[in-house]
Amino acid sequence: MDFQKAKIYLDKLNREFTRMSKDQENTIRIDVDIMASYIRELYDAILSESNTYVAPKEEYVPVYTPQYRSPIAVPPVEIAPVPPPSPVKAEIPPPAPAAPVEVPQPAAVPAAAVEVPRPAPVPASTTTSAIGLDVLFEEKLAKELSEKLAEAPIADLKKAIALNDRLMYTSELFAGDGKLFENALSALNSFTRFEEAKDYLVQFCAVHYAWTDKKRLESAKAFVKLVRRRYK
């Protein structure tokens, strides 16, 4: 068992659980995925054959005499182990079986319809060319077979994005806010044409979070390409 690694992931699990329990209503799927990944890492650390625990070495303690000021090595005192007391068996009568408690089932509450904000028409003064966003929406024709397969249609953006990509897009394109990222995916899934999705990205995402910055440009282009496949 890797004690050091196990302690690290136990601490992470405790911190993540404490944070989620304080705000249970806003817990999203990505928080659950992160907790699951910590649990898997903890499981691997427990089953690991490595052992990072090192037993302390016995050392001689130097003692200085007042006359000669020379160190005298004193060996450590060995203490004989005390045998544990013999267990006392007490006869405890078995508890009486508890009567079954009927718990009333709560009535099913219909889910409220989620209103997804749709972008307002973009004025001419804020077109993609005017604010330098053309580079995000450039579309190149696929020539190779591998490129054509990479542009296959997507039915649901939430199911098509892997966990690692979710973490990357959330961190780089949505300022680390997982709830904003989930709301954006819901909005993009609700549109019927790419032009609507493009207006939404310009109005609520690309300008606000500076997607044309060099640090975010490649991730933003990959995300827009993924969104485009939703409407093919």
C-alpha positions, 0 to 999 in steps of 0.5 A, spaced: 500 500 500 502 506 498 501 510 504 503 517 501 499 517 495 493 514 499 493 520 504 494 525 498 487 522 495 484 522 502 485 529 503 483 531 496 476 527 497 475 530 504 476 537 501 472 536 495 466 532 499 466 538 504 465 543 498 460 539 494 456 538 501 456 546 502 453 547 495 449 541 494 444 544 489 449 546 484 453 540 484 454 538 477 456 532 473 463 534 472 464 535 480 461 527 480 466 525 475 472 528 479 470 525 485 470 518 482 477 519 479 479 521 486 476 514 488 479 510 483 486 513 484 485 512 492 483 505 490 490 504 486 494 507 491 491 502 496 492 496 492 499 498 490 505 493 492 510 499 494 510 502 501 513 508 502 513 508 510 520 508 513 521 505 520 525 510 524 532 507 526 535 506 533 540 511 535 545 512 540 544 519 544 550 522 546 551 524 554 556 529 556 560 529 563 561 535 566 568 533 568 571 531 561 566 534 556 566 528 552 560 524 549 559 517 552 554 513 547 548 510 551 545 505 548 537 505 547 533 502 553 529 496 551 522 495 554 519 488 554 513 488 550 507 488 555 502 482 553 495 484 552 490 483 557 485 476 556 479 478 553 473 478 557 467 474 554 460 477 556 454 474 554 449 479 551 442 477 549 440 478 542 436 484 540 429 483 539 427 484 531 425 491 530 418 492 527 418 494 520 417 502 518 413 504 512 416 510 509 412 514 505 414 515 498 414 522 496 410 524 490 413 525 483 414 532 482 414 534 474 421 537 472 421 544 471 422 546 463 429 550 463 429 556 459 435 557 455 437 564 453 438 565 446 442 570 443 439 577 441 441 579 433 448 581 433 449 588 430 453 590 424 458 594 428 459 587 432 460 582 426 465 577 427 470 581 422 469 587 426 471 584 432 476 579 429 473 573 430 473 570 423 479 566 425 474 562 430 469 560 424 474 558 418 471 552 415 476 548 411 474 542 406 476 535 408 480 532 403 483 526 407 478 520 409 481 521 416 479 528 416 472 526 413 471 521 419 473 527 424 467 531 421 461 526 422 455 529 425 454 529 433 447 528 436 448 531 443 454 535 445 454 533 452 455 526 450 460 527 445 465 531 449 470 526 453 472 528 461 479 531 459 476 535 454 471 538 458 476 540 464 480 543 458 474 547 455 472 549 462 478 551 464 481 555 458 474 557 455 469 558 461 474 561 466 473 555 470 466 555 471 463 548 470 456 551 471 457 556 465 460 550 461 454 546 462 449 552 460 452 553 454 452 546 452 444 546 453 443 552 449 448 549 443 444 543 443 437 547 443 439 550 436 437 548 429 442 552 425 449 553 426 448 560 425 444 561 431 450 557 435 455 562 432 451 568 434 450 565 441 458 564 441 459 571 439 454 574 444 456 570 450 462 566 450 468 568 445 468 576 446 467 575 454 472 570 455 477 572 450 477 566 445 482 569 440 487 570 445 494 566 443 493 561 450 486 560 448 485 560 440 487 553 439 482 550 444 477 555 442 477 553 434 477 546 436 471 547 440 467 551 435 469 545 430 465 540 435 459 545 435 459 545 427 458 538 427 452 538 431 448 541 426 450 537 420 
